[in-house]
Amino acid sequence: MNRILDQLARSGLLLDDLAKPILAGDTPPIEELVMALLVGAMDAHFVLAGDPNSSWNERRLSRMALAVAFLAAMAVLGGEE
């Protein structure tokens, strides 16, 4: 798990306020990581969906990635309720 989190912190998918503690060995709660990734996926989708120059295929792929992000969040956090 530590290797995965280290790679996530170095990937650029997380903001510095979450990546730096991971690299320092202090892992934030999983809920914060999931929400950060979900918000990033939503942001990317809406930027692409609102771009008149994006192709239909790019929009479709961003929507699929957003769906995968939501399903992954439900799978990771689903057992906590």
C-alpha atoms as an extended CHARMM CRD file, in Angstrom:
* protein
*
        81  EXT
         1         1  MET       CA              0.0000000000        0.0000000000        0.0000000000  PROA      1               0.0000000000
         2         2  ASN       CA              2.8650000000        2.3770000000        0.7890000000  PROA      2               0.0000000000
         3         3  ARG       CA              4.3290000000        1.9180000000       -2.6990000000  PROA      3               0.0000000000
         4         4  ILE       CA              0.9640000000        2.6590000000       -4.2900000000  PROA      4               0.0000000000
         5         5  LEU       CA              0.4860000000        5.7700000000       -2.1950000000  PROA      5               0.0000000000
         6         6  ASP       CA              4.0270000000        6.8920000000       -2.9900000000  PROA      6               0.0000000000
         7         7  GLN       CA              3.3420000000        6.5210000000       -6.7090000000  PROA      7               0.0000000000
         8         8  LEU       CA              0.0370000000        8.3690000000       -6.3120000000  PROA      8               0.0000000000
         9         9  ALA       CA              1.7770000000       11.2410000000       -4.5440000000  PROA      9               0.0000000000
        10        10  ARG       CA              4.3350000000       11.5020000000       -7.3530000000  PROA      10              0.0000000000
        11        11  SER       CA              1.7680000000       11.1730000000      -10.1680000000  PROA      11              0.0000000000
        12        12  GLY       CA              0.4990000000       14.7460000000      -10.0910000000  PROA      12              0.0000000000
        13        13  LEU       CA             -3.0680000000       13.5920000000       -9.4540000000  PROA      13              0.0000000000
        14        14  LEU       CA             -3.0680000000       15.0100000000       -5.9290000000  PROA      14              0.0000000000
        15        15  LEU       CA             -2.5750000000       18.5560000000       -4.7740000000  PROA      15              0.0000000000
        16        16  ASP       CA              0.5610000000       19.3130000000       -2.7440000000  PROA      16              0.0000000000
        17        17  ASP       CA             -1.3670000000       19.4470000000        0.5410000000  PROA      17              0.0000000000
        18        18  LEU       CA             -2.0870000000       15.7180000000        0.1610000000  PROA      18              0.0000000000
        19        19  ALA       CA              1.0220000000       14.6150000000       -1.7540000000  PROA      19              0.0000000000
        20        20  LYS       CA              3.6300000000       16.0910000000        0.6000000000  PROA      20              0.0000000000
        21        21  PRO       CA              2.3870000000       14.2800000000        3.7450000000  PROA      21              0.0000000000
        22        22  ILE       CA              2.3410000000       10.9780000000        1.8360000000  PROA      22              0.0000000000
        23        23  LEU       CA              5.9270000000       11.4860000000        0.7240000000  PROA      23              0.0000000000
        24        24  ALA       CA              6.8510000000       12.3590000000        4.3090000000  PROA      24              0.0000000000
        25        25  GLY       CA              5.3250000000        9.0780000000        5.5150000000  PROA      25              0.0000000000
        26        26  ASP       CA              2.1570000000       10.5270000000        7.0580000000  PROA      26              0.0000000000
        27        27  THR       CA             -0.7800000000        9.1470000000        5.0850000000  PROA      27              0.0000000000
        28        28  PRO       CA             -3.9660000000       11.2450000000        5.1030000000  PROA      28              0.0000000000
        29        29  PRO       CA             -7.2890000000        9.4560000000        5.6710000000  PROA      29              0.0000000000
        30        30  ILE       CA             -8.3840000000        7.3780000000        2.6860000000  PROA      30              0.0000000000
        31        31  GLU       CA            -11.5840000000        9.4430000000        2.4310000000  PROA      31              0.0000000000
        32        32  GLU       CA             -9.5400000000       12.5630000000        1.6670000000  PROA      32              0.0000000000
        33        33  LEU       CA             -7.5630000000       10.7750000000       -1.0250000000  PROA      33              0.0000000000
        34        34  VAL       CA            -10.6940000000        9.3590000000       -2.6430000000  PROA      34              0.0000000000
        35        35  MET       CA            -12.4270000000       12.7410000000       -2.6170000000  PROA      35              0.0000000000
        36        36  ALA       CA             -9.3840000000       14.4660000000       -4.1170000000  PROA      36              0.0000000000
        37        37  LEU       CA             -9.2490000000       11.9320000000       -6.9600000000  PROA      37              0.0000000000
        38        38  LEU       CA            -12.9940000000       12.1710000000       -7.4970000000  PROA      38              0.0000000000
        39        39  VAL       CA            -12.9200000000       15.9620000000       -7.6430000000  PROA      39              0.0000000000
        40        40  GLY       CA            -10.0090000000       15.7960000000      -10.0820000000  PROA      40              0.0000000000
        41        41  ALA       CA            -11.9150000000       13.4020000000      -12.3450000000  PROA      41              0.0000000000
        42        42  MET       CA            -14.9970000000       15.6180000000      -12.2020000000  PROA      42              0.0000000000
        43        43  ASP       CA            -12.9470000000       18.7140000000      -12.9930000000  PROA      43              0.0000000000
        44        44  ALA       CA            -11.2730000000       17.0600000000      -15.9730000000  PROA      44              0.0000000000
        45        45  HSD       CA            -14.6040000000       15.8250000000      -17.3080000000  PROA      45              0.0000000000
        46        46  PHE       CA            -16.3650000000       19.1650000000      -17.0450000000  PROA      46              0.0000000000
        47        47  VAL       CA            -13.4530000000       21.0620000000      -18.5990000000  PROA      47              0.0000000000
        48        48  LEU       CA            -13.4350000000       18.6650000000      -21.5290000000  PROA      48              0.0000000000
        49        49  ALA       CA            -17.2270000000       18.5700000000      -21.8330000000  PROA      49              0.0000000000
        50        50  GLY       CA            -17.3430000000       22.3690000000      -21.9700000000  PROA      50              0.0000000000
        51        51  ASP       CA            -14.6020000000       22.6650000000      -24.5760000000  PROA      51              0.0000000000
        52        52  PRO       CA            -16.1170000000       23.1860000000      -28.0250000000  PROA      52              0.0000000000
        53        53  ASN       CA            -12.8970000000       21.8790000000      -29.5930000000  PROA      53              0.0000000000
        54        54  SER       CA            -13.0050000000       18.4980000000      -27.8410000000  PROA      54              0.0000000000
        55        55  SER       CA            -14.0250000000       15.5540000000      -29.9460000000  PROA      55              0.0000000000
        56        56  TRP       CA            -16.9530000000       13.2760000000      -29.2790000000  PROA      56              0.0000000000
        57        57  ASN       CA            -14.5260000000       10.4720000000      -28.4620000000  PROA      57              0.0000000000
        58        58  GLU       CA            -12.6260000000       12.6210000000      -25.9150000000  PROA      58              0.0000000000
        59        59  ARG       CA            -15.9110000000       13.5220000000      -24.2080000000  PROA      59              0.0000000000
        60        60  ARG       CA            -16.9830000000        9.8910000000      -24.1410000000  PROA      60              0.0000000000
        61        61  LEU       CA            -13.6570000000        8.7890000000      -22.6440000000  PROA      61              0.0000000000
        62        62  SER       CA            -13.7860000000       11.4880000000      -19.9680000000  PROA      62              0.0000000000
        63        63  ARG       CA            -17.3150000000       10.4260000000      -19.0440000000  PROA      63              0.0000000000
        64        64  MET       CA            -16.1910000000        6.7980000000      -18.7820000000  PROA      64              0.0000000000
        65        65  ALA       CA            -13.2320000000        7.8230000000      -16.5970000000  PROA      65              0.0000000000
        66        66  LEU       CA            -15.5990000000        9.7810000000      -14.3650000000  PROA      66              0.0000000000
        67        67  ALA       CA            -17.8610000000        6.7470000000      -14.0370000000  PROA      67              0.0000000000
        68        68  VAL       CA            -14.8750000000        4.5620000000      -13.1160000000  PROA      68              0.0000000000
        69        69  ALA       CA            -13.8000000000        7.1290000000      -10.5010000000  PROA      69              0.0000000000
        70        70  PHE       CA            -17.2550000000        7.0640000000       -8.9020000000  PROA      70              0.0000000000
        71        71  LEU       CA            -17.4160000000        3.2670000000       -8.9590000000  PROA      71              0.0000000000
        72        72  ALA       CA            -13.9600000000        3.0220000000       -7.4160000000  PROA      72              0.0000000000
        73        73  ALA       CA            -14.9410000000        5.5160000000       -4.7060000000  PROA      73              0.0000000000
        74        74  MET       CA            -18.0580000000        3.4880000000       -3.9390000000  PROA      74              0.0000000000
        75        75  ALA       CA            -16.0120000000        0.2940000000       -3.7600000000  PROA      75              0.0000000000
        76        76  VAL       CA            -13.3420000000        1.7800000000       -1.5070000000  PROA      76              0.0000000000
        77        77  LEU       CA            -15.6570000000        3.6610000000        0.8170000000  PROA      77              0.0000000000
        78        78  GLY       CA            -18.6860000000        1.3580000000        0.5890000000  PROA      78              0.0000000000
        79        79  GLY       CA            -17.5840000000       -0.9010000000        3.4130000000  PROA      79              0.0000000000
        80        80  GLU       CA            -17.2830000000        1.9780000000        5.8740000000  PROA      80              0.0000000000
        81        81  GLU       CA            -21.0070000000        2.6220000000        6.2510000000  PROA      81              0.0000000000
